[in-house]
Amino acid sequence: MISFEAERNPPWFFHYIENYSHILLDLRFKTDNLSQDMLNFSIDLEIQGFEGLVFYIYKPSLNKIEFDILDHRVEMIHTIKDLYLDVKDYLSADSVDFIIIPFGHFKEDHKFIPVVHSGNVVSNYQTFTWSPSLLFKNIKSVIKIANKYNEITPLEYFDRFYYQFDSSFKGNKTEFLFSLINLLVQLEEIPDVEPLVTKIKTVISKTNELLFELIDRSIPLEMINMLKEIERLKFNLDNLSKEEIYNWLDDLLASYSEKI
């Protein structure tokens, strides 16, 4: 695989996800002759040789954030429909950062094959990966880790192209999903962004259902207890405010981060 360090500006969500391994699709659309104010598109997300959950997030306009989680343990291809883009806001940004965070395991012989469908609008993208460096993270005054996004080049695969990640890129542990949900709550603090409480509750509920379906006899007792606490949260979501959800998750993370 050929890879190189690519100089690019960090995505808007970067400071939230720098501790997660993730994939960045830098999407570009030719909207010069588009008469509509809204561009609709979809993405076929095929990941062969991967088992786990996939979270995606992107910003279709200045005041909206869209995200969801996918179960990638059975199906190899997910078509993410109903994606959209405010053309006016897009023109000022030039591209769209579509961020994919995998939670699970990659096999050595894996293939990542994204396909963007945008109707009559011409589209293209570059693919980048980010692998967090956690070395010396508590010695900020002594050493600074300057990670960069690595652009990966496509390899030929029959009538398509695919991407393969090097050994430095690994899927995040499944339990890291809890800390990601905690970060989603913090997105509420972004100025001029529409309320995300309903979306966050949906992702929490869906995440719990997927995690409780996992069959793994090696799960430690502390993890089982934490999953039970998360289940309690799930059944109380409709009665909780944003602040209460945040506090509940924060307490869980504080209580179990040193035990697991």
Phi, psi and omega in degrees: 000138178261129177217157177208159178283123184256132176278116177206157178287141179298146177293163184300334184266005193301312186293348174274330190245011184295342178264009177243138170293131181208164179249139179238118172263115178270093187276138177227135181235142178269097186253016184304317185255017181276124183273337181283153177280341184236132176256124177259138178209171177217162180228125169276118183250102180251124178229097177280142179076026177226137177230121179161205180246147183235124177252137176230153180207141175204168183241101184286339178206177185297328186244019179227145175230130179243140179201161178193171178234141184241144176269109184249034180267339182244304181280139177270338183237127173243128173262112180272105185264177175058030172278148184210168185210129174284111188300320181299313179292326180296320182300329179279342182259334176080332179204170181238127176272109177256110190257131182239122180244110180272138175240104183157209188233133173262137170277163181297319181265071180250161178220125176255116187232092175270140177228125182260129177247121182225031178063230181275358181273126179290134180225156172206171181202158169247149183245127181234153172236153177229124175244119184292143173254113183262006180293136174056028184293341180261006181242058188299327184280347184261317184215145179240126179270116182255079177290156175223154173290137176257124175277136178247142184262147182287149176246149184286137183216092185054243181264011181229184175235153178222167179240148177227136184266146178281178188294342181284341181263118181231152176293147179288152176296145185300323182293344177294346178302327182295318179290329177295319178298322177299322178292325179300322179298324180291340178297339178300338184276354179292127183299142173064021176258138181300149181305139185247007187304312182298317180295318181295318178299320179297316180293321178299314181297315180294320180299316180298317179299317181291318182292324181286345176278344181294131178251107183213104183289349181271002180295126181291160183301319181299323178293319178299317179296321179293321177298324177295321177294321178294324177296321177299318178299318181304315184283352180248006187302317185294341183258005185250146174274175177301315182296321181291322176297315180300313182295321180297311179296320180298318178296320179297315181295319180294322184286322188255352184297328180268351183265334186256000000 
